[in-house]
Amino acid sequence: MNDVQAFILAGGRGSRLDLLSEKRVKPAVPFAGKYRIIDFTLSNCTNSGIFDIGILTQYLPLSLNEHIGSGKPWDLDRRDTRLSLMQPHKEWYKGTADALKQNLEILKRSPKDTVLILSGDHIYKMDYRTMIQAHHAKGADVTVAVQPVPKADISRFGILETHPDGIIHTFLEKPQVADSNLASMGIYVFKKSILIDALERFNQVDLDFGKHIIPGFLAEKKRLLAYTFADYWKDVGTYDAYLEANLELTETVDKIPLDMYDPDWKIFTRSQELPAVKVGSKASIQQALISNGSIIAGHVEKSVISPGVVIHPTARVSHSVILNDTVIEAGAIVDHAIIDKNVTVKTNARVGVGDDYTPNMAKPDLLSSGLNVLAKGVTVGEGATLTRNIRVYPGTHVRGEVAAGSTLND
């Protein structure tokens, strides 16, 4: 892999994650307790022996930049490695390929002949070496990682069709209907010379790999190969997908779709030095991920608990993701919720109760399954009640009973 230059596209806001990406870029959103979403792509790179990595950031990059730092947790701070955080220096990136075009000189100066383009906002474990080897073995100009998706989801992806030998003959960017359900994963291998030529020739203002580069190459009869990836891969770009992907990790070992415990393929991250988890004498924990620095004295069921969370005696948390340094006080109930950092749920407060599933009136397309989402620094007052499909903006103090489908913003 010494001839591979990787670029991770990590500048997208992730608007469908709504309040979770209000103060951070999507790849920096916490996941699975102690990790960030981008940790999976970075770990895939280092586990695949790829140590020359450029990370293209843009939207609210501070949290991501602080997390990555020098790249030490991923072994990217050695003399023979290179990690570059690449922010816009002329104008805002307008498309995935435009981000690379604005950094074309860096690409040209690289001595590497193979370019790997990655997204920083998906959850998966993948050995990129096999894809790159297939790319070279088939003499492809471009190789696209693909995976079948449910027919109902095809409008979210680039959809392609192939010949029996895997060569792509049709590509449609986010079609409403299609004969195929084979979706692009947003992972590409390019010959560097072909990529540079395309970035110089294609002049669309919002230059994008899915909208312009791949269809353009097909029109030019270039050799495009589909590489099928059959293992776990998930875009956690919505509230429901984010919650589901987190809670899947609480399943029994034989049912976990993503093995986080494989010693041969570790997921690396930058984490705080916190004490061990403390479990009280009256605590009850069933099917949960509990992170370092947490204190559990209440009941936790099928939930993901991030570092520094405190759950007091007689409090109950179920089917929820609780992010760093949140406090759930005595007698409080939290059910089917995503709670961001530094939230306090006061004594006897209730988050997620009742049978009224009125969709969120401000964002019905994002919140309709009964899930509540509380942003950073929210306080749910003593005895307050949040029913279903409620969004609460950062710093809000919640009082009384909140009707289903509401949005609160102090």
N, C-alpha and C positions, 0 to 999 in steps of 0.2 A: 504493500500500500504506500510505498515511498513516493509513488508517482501521482498521488491523488491529492487534490486541493478541494476541501469541502467548504461550502457556504451554507449557513443556516439562516433562513428567513425568519426573523423574530421581531418584526416591527409592527405586526397587526394588532389593532385594538381588541379584536374579539368582541364585537358589539353585541352578539347574542348572549354573551356571559354578563352583559348588562352591569349590575352593581359590582360584581366581582372584578371587573376590569375598569371600574371607574377611576381607580388610583394607580393601576398597574397594567402593564402590557400582558396579553394573554399567556405567553410562555412563562411569565413570572408568577402566575397564579399557583398557590400551593396545591399539592395533590398527594394523596395517600399518606397523610400525616406529616412527615418530615421533609417531603420532596417538593420541587417545583416542576411544572410540566416540561420545561426545557431540559431537565436532568436526564430524561429518557433518550432524547436525541444526542445529547453530549456524551452520555455513557455508551450509546451505540457506536459513536465514532471511536472513542478510545478503546473499547472492547474489540473493535474491528481493526485496530492498528492504524487509525487515521489521526494524525496529530498536527496537521496544518489546517486550521479552521478559522474562517471569518464569520462573524456573527453580525448580520445586518439588522440594526435596531432603529427605532424611530419613535413610536408613540410611548410617552412616559417611560423613558429608558432607565431612570435612576434605580428603581428596585431591581431590575434585571442586571444592570451593571454592577451593583453592590453584591448581588448574589454570585455572579461569575468571577468577579475580581481578576486575579492573575490566572485563574483556571487550575489552581493547585489540587482541589478535590478530584479533578478528572485527569490528573497527571499531565497537565498542559503547561506547566511552568518550568520544564526542563530546557537544557541548552539546545536540544535537537527538536523542539516543538515550537509551534507558533500559534498564538491565539490573538485575533484582532477583533475589537469591537468597532464596527463600522457604522457611524451615524451620518445622516445627510449633512453634506458640507456646502452644497450649492442651493438646492431646493428640495422640498418634500418628495419622498418616493411616491410615485403614482401607480406603480404596479410591481408585481413580483420580479419581472425581468428588468424593469426600469431601475430597481434598486441595485441590481448588479451592473447595469449600464452606467450608472453614475459613479461606480467604482471600477470602471473598465481598466484603468491604468494598473490597479493592483492585480487584476486578473492577468494582464499582459506581462507583468513583471514576474509572475510566478513561473518557476522552472518546471512545474508539473504539467503533464500532457492530458490528464484526465480530471474532469471537474464533476464533483458530486453536489447536487443542489438538494437541500433538505428543508423541511418545515419544522419550526421549533414548537409547534403547539399540538402534537399528537402523542398518544400514549401507546408505546409498542416497544418490543425488543427485536432488533433485526441485525444480522451480520451482513454488513454492506459488502463484504468481500465476495460473497457468492453472486450478488447482483453485478458487481464490477467485472468479475470473471466471465459471467454470461455475456456481458456487453462486448468484451474483447473477443470471446470465442465466436460470436455471431457476426463480428465485423460491423456492429451497429454504429450509426452516427449518433443516435440518441437512444437510451433505454429508459423506459418509464415503468416504475413499480406500480402494480395494479392489484386490485382485490375486488371480488364480487361484493355488491352491497344490496340490501333489500330494494325491490322495485320502487317502494314508496320514497326512497331517499335519493333517487337518481338526479333529481333537480338540484342537489347540493354539490354534485361532483362533475368533473370532466369524465364523460363516458366514451369508451372506445370499443372498436371491434377489430379482431385479428384474423389472419390466415392461420391454418393449422400449425405452421412453423413458428407462430408467435409474432410475426411481423404485423404491425398495425396498418390497417387500411382506412379506418374511419375514426374520427375524433369529434365529439360534440361537447361543447363547454356548457355544463349545467342545463341540459335539455329538460323540457317538461315531460316528454315521452321519448322512449328509445327502444329499439329492439334488443339492446344489450344492457346488462347491469354490471359490466366490468368497469370499475372506477379507477381513475388515476389517484394515487396516494400523495401526489405532490412531491415525489422523490424522483430525481432525474440524474442520469449519468450522461455527460457530453464529452465528445472529443473537444479539447480546448479550442483548437483552431476553428472548428465549425461554430462553436458558441460565440467566439469573438466576432466572427464574420456576421452572424445573425444580429448581434447587438449593435453592430455598426450599420447594418443595412436596414433593419426594421425601424421605422421612424414614428410609430404610434406614440402619442403622448403618454398614454397609460399602459405602456408595453408590459405584457403579461405572458407568462409561459403557457398557460392554458388557453387564453383567448387568442394569442397571436403567434408565438414561436412554434408550438406543436402543430397547429393547423397549417401554418405557413410552410413548415418542413414537409408535411404530407403533400401539399400542393406542388412542392418542388421535387417530389419523388425521392426524398431522402429515405434512408433505411432506419425505420423506427421500430424498436423491439419492445415488446411487453414482457416484463418480468413479474410473474405471479407470486405474491407473498401470501402464504396460506395461514399464517399464525395470527395471534391477537393484534389488532390495530384499531384504535378508536379515536375519533375526533370528539373531544369533550367540549364542544363549542356551544352547548346549550345547558341550561340549569339541570334539566332532567338527565342528559347524558353525563354531566359532571357528577351528579349524585349517584347515578347507577354505576358508573365506572369505579367510583370510590368504594361503594358498598359491595361490589363484586369481590373486592379484595378481602372481605371478611369471611368468605366462604371457607369450608373445610379444605384442607390441602389438596385433596383429590379433585376438587371442583374449581379451584382458583384458576381463572382463565389466563392470568398473567403471573408467572412465578417470580416473586420478588426475592426469593430465598436461594436462588441458584448461585452457588459459590463461584461458578465458572463464568457468570455473566452478571456482575454486580451493577446495581444502579447507584452511582455516586452522587453526592450532594454536598453543599456547604451547610453545616448545621451548627447550632449553638451548643456550647458545652453546658449541658444541664444535668441535674442529678437524675438518678433512676426513677422510674415510675413508682409512685407510692399508692398502695391499695389499702383502704381502711377496713376495719374489722367487720363492718356491716355492709360493705360494698358488694355489689352483684354485677358481674360482667359476663355477657354472653355474646359471642361472635363479634369481636371488635378489634380494631387496630388502635393501640394506645401508644402514644409517642413519649419520648423522653421529657422529663420535667413535669409530667402531669400528676395530679393528685386525684384519685377516684375514691370517693366515700359514699356515693349514691349508686344508682342502677344505670348501667349502660348496656344497650342491646342493639346489635347490628348497626354499629356506628364507627366512624373514624374520628379519633381524638388526636388533635395536633399538639405540638410541644407547649408546655406551660399551662395547659387547661386545668381548671379546678372545678370538680363537680362535688358539691357539698352533700352531706347526709340527707336522705329522703328525696333528693332530686332524681328525676328520671329523664334519660336521653335515649331515644330510639330512632332508628332509620334516619340518621342525621350525620352531617359533616360539621365538626366544630373546629374552627381554626385557632391559631396561636393565642395564648394568654387570655382566653375567654373564661368567664366565671359564671357557673350555673349555681345559684344559691339554693338553700334548703327548701324543699317542697316544690320547687319549680318543675315544670314538665316541658320537654322539648321533643316534638315528634315531626318527622319528615321536614327537616329544616336544613338550610345551609347558613351557617353563622360565621361571619368573617372575624378578623382579629380584634382583640380588646373589647369585646362585647360583654356586658353584664346583664344577666337575666336574674332579676331580683327575687326575693323570697315569695313563693307561692304564685309566681307569674306562670302563664301558660302560653306556649308557642306551638300552634298546630293542633287545634281542637275543632270539633263540630263536623257536621255533615253538609255544610254549605260550600260547594265547590265552584262558586261563581268565579270565572276567569278574572285575572287581574285586568282592571279596566284600562289602565295605561299601556300595558304590554300583554294583551291576551294571547299573542302568538308565542310568548316566552314562558308564561306562567298560568297553567290551567289544570295541573295534575293534583293540586292540593298542597304543593310545596311552598314554604315561606322562606324568604331570603332577607337576611339582616346584614347590612354592610358594616364596615369598620366603626368601632367606637359607639355603637348603639347601646342605649340603656333601656331595658324593658322593666318598667317600674313595678313595685311590689303589688302583687295581685292583678296586674294587667293581663289581658287576654288577646292573643292574635289568633284568628280563626284559620282561614286557608287562602292561598294564592296572594299573599301580602308581600310587598316590597317595602323595605325600610332603608332610607338613605343614611349615609354616614353621619354620626353624631346626634341622631334623633333620640329624643326621650319619649318613650311610648307610655301612654297612660290609659287606663280604662279598657274598654272592650273595643276592638278594631274589627270592622265588618270585612267579610270575605271580599277579595278582589281590590282591596284598598292599596294606595301607595302613600307612605308617610315621608315627609321631608320638612324638617324644622327650618 
